[in-house]
Amino acid sequence: MKSLNIVLSGVGGQGIISLANVIANAVLESGGKVIVAETHGLSQRGGSVIVHVRVGDVEAPLIPPGNGDLMLSLDPIEAARYSVYLKKGSMIFVDNNITPPPLPGIKIPSLDEIVESLDKEGFNIVVVPAVNEAKKAGNPLGANIFLLGASYQTSILKEYIKEEAIIDAIRTNLKKPEKNIEVFKRGKKWAEEKLTS
């Protein structure tokens, strides 16, 4: 089996670990092998979080720098911070909301500056209004699953994970499963309308 290296990033409290659990369980249900390694920042809520999800025939839990195939990020600053793990040409699906760092007096780059910087490094960036769309769906904590839906519609995830397996994994791993399944489907629909037309 080929391998797929997924980098998940964001800040504490955004559901990055829950997202990793859904993906990992969906891979297993789809008949694949998976290793998950999570790293928390200094503070659980608001601190930097990165999770390495390695699918297929891999040995080590951490993705070597320059070997990642796909990133899902709920924060543009964290996407830029951890882009070192990605191959050039990889897709980055990133939410359009920046969480200001808790340190005062730090100049925060704009979303446009971050996207331009990642674009210059050779990545394919898809900016997704995941938080806003999840709120519209009445599920403000579902931005992680909206992002998963958007990326599933347009990325290499389909080669490794069946859609039914994601829906089953949402049912068994998340609170309010039906609301999260709805958000996943909305993410897919958003990507279909915005990215494939």
C-alpha positions as YAML, in Angstrom:
chain: A
units: angstrom
residues:
- id: 1
  name: MET
  ca: [0.00, 0.00, 0.00]
- id: 2
  name: LYS
  ca: [1.18, 3.50, -0.78]
- id: 3
  name: SER
  ca: [1.62, 5.93, 2.07]
- id: 4
  name: LEU
  ca: [-0.07, 9.25, 2.79]
- id: 5
  name: ASN
  ca: [1.28, 11.77, 5.27]
- id: 6
  name: ILE
  ca: [-1.23, 14.26, 6.68]
- id: 7
  name: VAL
  ca: [-0.28, 17.23, 8.87]
- id: 8
  name: LEU
  ca: [-3.05, 18.62, 11.08]
- id: 9
  name: SER
  ca: [-2.36, 21.95, 12.77]
- id: 10
  name: GLY
  ca: [-4.08, 24.64, 14.77]
- id: 11
  name: VAL
  ca: [-4.29, 25.86, 18.34]
- id: 12
  name: GLY
  ca: [-5.62, 24.15, 21.44]
- id: 13
  name: GLY
  ca: [-9.39, 24.00, 21.64]
- id: 14
  name: GLN
  ca: [-10.04, 23.86, 17.87]
- id: 15
  name: GLY
  ca: [-10.63, 20.11, 17.71]
- id: 16
  name: ILE
  ca: [-7.38, 19.05, 16.01]
- id: 17
  name: ILE
  ca: [-7.11, 15.89, 18.15]
- id: 18
  name: SER
  ca: [-10.77, 14.99, 17.46]
- id: 19
  name: LEU
  ca: [-10.13, 15.50, 13.74]
- id: 20
  name: ALA
  ca: [-7.13, 13.14, 13.92]
- id: 21
  name: ASN
  ca: [-9.25, 10.50, 15.68]
- id: 22
  name: VAL
  ca: [-11.95, 10.69, 12.99]
- id: 23
  name: ILE
  ca: [-9.39, 10.38, 10.17]
- id: 24
  name: ALA
  ca: [-7.50, 7.53, 11.86]
- id: 25
  name: ASN
  ca: [-10.65, 5.53, 12.60]
- id: 26
  name: ALA
  ca: [-11.91, 6.10, 9.05]
- id: 27
  name: VAL
  ca: [-8.61, 4.80, 7.66]
- id: 28
  name: LEU
  ca: [-8.87, 1.66, 9.81]
- id: 29
  name: GLU
  ca: [-12.48, 1.09, 8.74]
- id: 30
  name: SER
  ca: [-11.40, 1.53, 5.10]
- id: 31
  name: GLY
  ca: [-8.91, -1.32, 5.58]
- id: 32
  name: GLY
  ca: [-5.76, 0.78, 5.89]
- id: 33
  name: LYS
  ca: [-2.99, 1.10, 8.43]
- id: 34
  name: VAL
  ca: [-2.42, 4.33, 10.36]
- id: 35
  name: ILE
  ca: [-0.12, 5.84, 12.98]
- id: 36
  name: VAL
  ca: [-1.07, 9.05, 14.81]
- id: 37
  name: ALA
  ca: [1.36, 11.23, 16.80]
- id: 38
  name: GLU
  ca: [0.18, 14.40, 18.51]
- id: 39
  name: THR
  ca: [2.21, 17.27, 19.91]
- id: 40
  name: HIS
  ca: [0.74, 19.94, 22.15]
- id: 41
  name: GLY
  ca: [2.12, 23.41, 22.70]
- id: 42
  name: LEU
  ca: [2.71, 24.99, 26.10]
- id: 43
  name: SER
  ca: [-0.95, 25.50, 26.87]
- id: 44
  name: GLN
  ca: [-3.69, 23.10, 25.95]
- id: 45
  name: ARG
  ca: [-6.16, 25.84, 25.01]
- id: 46
  name: GLY
  ca: [-4.60, 28.47, 22.75]
- id: 47
  name: GLY
  ca: [-1.21, 26.78, 22.39]
- id: 48
  name: SER
  ca: [0.17, 25.43, 19.13]
- id: 49
  name: VAL
  ca: [-0.97, 21.90, 18.22]
- id: 50
  name: ILE
  ca: [0.32, 19.62, 15.47]
- id: 51
  name: VAL
  ca: [-0.75, 16.05, 14.77]
- id: 52
  name: HIS
  ca: [1.03, 13.73, 12.35]
- id: 53
  name: VAL
  ca: [-1.29, 11.19, 10.68]
- id: 54
  name: ARG
  ca: [0.62, 8.58, 8.68]
- id: 55
  name: VAL
  ca: [-1.38, 6.21, 6.51]
- id: 56
  name: GLY
  ca: [-0.10, 3.04, 4.84]
- id: 57
  name: ASP
  ca: [3.27, 1.33, 5.10]
- id: 58
  name: VAL
  ca: [5.18, 3.63, 7.43]
- id: 59
  name: GLU
  ca: [7.39, 2.82, 10.39]
- id: 60
  name: ALA
  ca: [7.96, 6.00, 12.39]
- id: 61
  name: PRO
  ca: [5.15, 8.08, 13.92]
- id: 62
  name: LEU
  ca: [6.49, 11.50, 12.91]
- id: 63
  name: ILE
  ca: [6.48, 12.80, 9.34]
- id: 64
  name: PRO
  ca: [10.03, 13.74, 8.31]
- id: 65
  name: PRO
  ca: [10.32, 17.39, 7.17]
- id: 66
  name: GLY
  ca: [9.53, 17.72, 3.46]
- id: 67
  name: ASN
  ca: [7.52, 14.47, 3.32]
- id: 68
  name: GLY
  ca: [3.95, 15.59, 4.08]
- id: 69
  name: ASP
  ca: [1.35, 15.21, 1.32]
- id: 70
  name: LEU
  ca: [-1.54, 17.21, 2.74]
- id: 71
  name: MET
  ca: [-2.22, 19.72, 5.52]
- id: 72
  name: LEU
  ca: [-5.49, 20.60, 7.21]
- id: 73
  name: SER
  ca: [-5.06, 23.67, 9.40]
- id: 74
  name: LEU
  ca: [-7.54, 25.60, 11.49]
- id: 75
  name: ASP
  ca: [-5.16, 28.55, 11.81]
- id: 76
  name: PRO
  ca: [-3.12, 30.26, 9.05]
- id: 77
  name: ILE
  ca: [-0.21, 31.08, 11.39]
- id: 78
  name: GLU
  ca: [0.06, 27.41, 12.40]
- id: 79
  name: ALA
  ca: [-0.16, 26.37, 8.73]
- id: 80
  name: ALA
  ca: [2.86, 28.57, 7.97]
- id: 81
  name: ARG
  ca: [4.71, 27.33, 11.08]
- id: 82
  name: TYR
  ca: [4.37, 23.65, 10.15]
- id: 83
  name: SER
  ca: [4.61, 23.90, 6.35]
- id: 84
  name: VAL
  ca: [8.21, 22.69, 6.76]
- id: 85
  name: TYR
  ca: [6.76, 19.17, 7.01]
- id: 86
  name: LEU
  ca: [5.21, 19.32, 3.53]
- id: 87
  name: LYS
  ca: [6.49, 18.42, 0.08]
- id: 88
  name: LYS
  ca: [6.46, 21.22, -2.48]
- id: 89
  name: GLY
  ca: [3.21, 21.10, -4.41]
- id: 90
  name: SER
  ca: [1.26, 19.72, -1.45]
- id: 91
  name: MET
  ca: [-2.26, 21.00, -0.77]
- id: 92
  name: ILE
  ca: [-2.95, 23.07, 2.33]
- id: 93
  name: PHE
  ca: [-6.58, 23.51, 3.39]
- id: 94
  name: VAL
  ca: [-6.64, 26.35, 5.91]
- id: 95
  name: ASP
  ca: [-9.38, 28.22, 7.74]
- id: 96
  name: ASN
  ca: [-9.51, 31.96, 7.07]
- id: 97
  name: ASN
  ca: [-9.55, 33.00, 10.76]
- id: 98
  name: ILE
  ca: [-6.30, 33.89, 12.51]
- id: 99
  name: THR
  ca: [-6.09, 33.26, 16.26]
- id: 100
  name: PRO
  ca: [-3.89, 36.03, 17.72]
- id: 101
  name: PRO
  ca: [-1.00, 34.64, 19.80]
- id: 102
  name: PRO
  ca: [-1.43, 35.25, 23.56]
- id: 103
  name: LEU
  ca: [1.75, 37.36, 23.71]
- id: 104
  name: PRO
  ca: [1.18, 41.13, 23.64]
- id: 105
  name: GLY
  ca: [2.90, 43.42, 21.15]
- id: 106
  name: ILE
  ca: [3.53, 40.83, 18.45]
- id: 107
  name: LYS
  ca: [2.83, 41.91, 14.86]
- id: 108
  name: ILE
  ca: [0.50, 39.39, 13.31]
- id: 109
  name: PRO
  ca: [0.72, 38.85, 9.55]
- id: 110
  name: SER
  ca: [-2.51, 39.15, 7.57]
- id: 111
  name: LEU
  ca: [-4.17, 36.15, 5.93]
- id: 112
  name: ASP
  ca: [-3.13, 37.51, 2.52]
- id: 113
  name: GLU
  ca: [0.52, 37.76, 3.62]
- id: 114
  name: ILE
  ca: [0.51, 34.19, 4.93]
- id: 115
  name: VAL
  ca: [-1.17, 32.81, 1.80]
- id: 116
  name: GLU
  ca: [1.26, 34.70, -0.45]
- id: 117
  name: SER
  ca: [4.22, 33.37, 1.53]
- id: 118
  name: LEU
  ca: [2.99, 29.76, 1.32]
- id: 119
  name: ASP
  ca: [2.23, 30.19, -2.37]
- id: 120
  name: LYS
  ca: [5.80, 31.40, -3.00]
- id: 121
  name: GLU
  ca: [7.08, 28.27, -1.23]
- id: 122
  name: GLY
  ca: [5.28, 26.17, -3.83]
- id: 123
  name: PHE
  ca: [2.22, 24.93, -1.94]
- id: 124
  name: ASN
  ca: [-1.35, 24.79, -3.25]
- id: 125
  name: ILE
  ca: [-3.42, 26.71, -0.72]
- id: 126
  name: VAL
  ca: [-7.18, 26.46, -0.37]
- id: 127
  name: VAL
  ca: [-8.63, 29.02, 2.05]
- id: 128
  name: VAL
  ca: [-11.80, 27.64, 3.60]
- id: 129
  name: PRO
  ca: [-14.31, 29.64, 5.71]
- id: 130
  name: ALA
  ca: [-14.67, 26.62, 7.99]
- id: 131
  name: VAL
  ca: [-15.47, 28.43, 11.25]
- id: 132
  name: ASN
  ca: [-18.00, 30.75, 9.59]
- id: 133
  name: GLU
  ca: [-19.70, 27.91, 7.71]
- id: 134
  name: ALA
  ca: [-19.86, 25.69, 10.80]
- id: 135
  name: LYS
  ca: [-21.50, 28.56, 12.72]
- id: 136
  name: LYS
  ca: [-24.02, 28.99, 9.90]
- id: 137
  name: ALA
  ca: [-24.85, 25.29, 10.23]
- id: 138
  name: GLY
  ca: [-25.54, 25.77, 13.93]
- id: 139
  name: ASN
  ca: [-22.43, 23.82, 14.93]
- id: 140
  name: PRO
  ca: [-19.74, 26.38, 15.86]
- id: 141
  name: LEU
  ca: [-17.37, 23.63, 17.07]
- id: 142
  name: GLY
  ca: [-17.64, 21.77, 13.75]
- id: 143
  name: ALA
  ca: [-15.06, 23.79, 11.79]
- id: 144
  name: ASN
  ca: [-12.60, 20.87, 11.93]
- id: 145
  name: ILE
  ca: [-15.15, 18.56, 10.28]
- id: 146
  name: PHE
  ca: [-16.17, 21.18, 7.70]
- id: 147
  name: LEU
  ca: [-12.48, 21.45, 6.76]
- id: 148
  name: LEU
  ca: [-12.29, 17.67, 6.46]
- id: 149
  name: GLY
  ca: [-15.32, 17.68, 4.13]
- id: 150
  name: ALA
  ca: [-13.84, 20.42, 1.94]
- id: 151
  name: SER
  ca: [-10.51, 18.61, 1.69]
- id: 152
  name: TYR
  ca: [-12.11, 15.22, 1.07]
- id: 153
  name: GLN
  ca: [-13.96, 16.55, -1.94]
- id: 154
  name: THR
  ca: [-10.84, 17.82, -3.68]
- id: 155
  name: SER
  ca: [-7.80, 15.94, -2.39]
- id: 156
  name: ILE
  ca: [-6.05, 12.58, -2.36]
- id: 157
  name: LEU
  ca: [-7.94, 11.46, 0.76]
- id: 158
  name: LYS
  ca: [-10.47, 9.60, -1.42]
- id: 159
  name: GLU
  ca: [-7.74, 7.17, -2.47]
- id: 160
  name: TYR
  ca: [-7.29, 6.04, 1.13]
- id: 161
  name: ILE
  ca: [-10.55, 6.65, 2.96]
- id: 162
  name: LYS
  ca: [-14.14, 5.76, 2.04]
- id: 163
  name: GLU
  ca: [-16.73, 8.44, 2.67]
- id: 164
  name: GLU
  ca: [-18.95, 6.00, 4.59]
- id: 165
  name: ALA
  ca: [-15.99, 5.26, 6.86]
- id: 166
  name: ILE
  ca: [-15.65, 8.97, 7.71]
- id: 167
  name: ILE
  ca: [-19.35, 9.16, 8.52]
- id: 168
  name: ASP
  ca: [-19.09, 6.07, 10.74]
- id: 169
  name: ALA
  ca: [-16.01, 7.51, 12.45]
- id: 170
  name: ILE
  ca: [-17.87, 10.77, 13.13]
- id: 171
  name: ARG
  ca: [-20.75, 8.75, 14.63]
- id: 172
  name: THR
  ca: [-18.47, 6.81, 16.98]
- id: 173
  name: ASN
  ca: [-15.92, 9.51, 17.91]
- id: 174
  name: LEU
  ca: [-17.76, 12.82, 18.20]
- id: 175
  name: LYS
  ca: [-20.50, 14.33, 20.30]
- id: 176
  name: LYS
  ca: [-23.52, 15.50, 18.27]
- id: 177
  name: PRO
  ca: [-22.70, 13.10, 15.42]
- id: 178
  name: GLU
  ca: [-25.63, 14.05, 13.20]
- id: 179
  name: LYS
  ca: [-24.73, 17.75, 13.33]
- id: 180
  name: ASN
  ca: [-21.12, 16.89, 12.50]
- id: 181
  name: ILE
  ca: [-22.15, 14.64, 9.60]
- id: 182
  name: GLU
  ca: [-24.21, 17.53, 8.25]
- id: 183
  name: VAL
  ca: [-21.17, 19.85, 8.56]
- id: 184
  name: PHE
  ca: [-18.96, 17.29, 6.77]
- id: 185
  name: LYS
  ca: [-21.43, 17.15, 3.88]
- id: 186
  name: ARG
  ca: [-21.65, 20.95, 3.80]
- id: 187
  name: GLY
  ca: [-17.85, 21.09, 3.54]
- id: 188
  name: LYS
  ca: [-17.92, 18.70, 0.58]
- id: 189
  name: LYS
  ca: [-20.66, 20.74, -1.09]
- id: 190
  name: TRP
  ca: [-18.77, 23.99, -0.49]
- id: 191
  name: ALA
  ca: [-15.66, 22.57, -2.16]
- id: 192
  name: GLU
  ca: [-17.66, 21.15, -5.04]
- id: 193
  name: GLU
  ca: [-19.23, 24.54, -5.74]
- id: 194
  name: LYS
  ca: [-16.19, 26.74, -5.12]
- id: 195
  name: LEU
  ca: [-13.28, 24.62, -6.30]
- id: 196
  name: THR
  ca: [-14.43, 22.27, -9.03]
- id: 197
  name: SER
  ca: [-16.67, 24.54, -11.10]
...
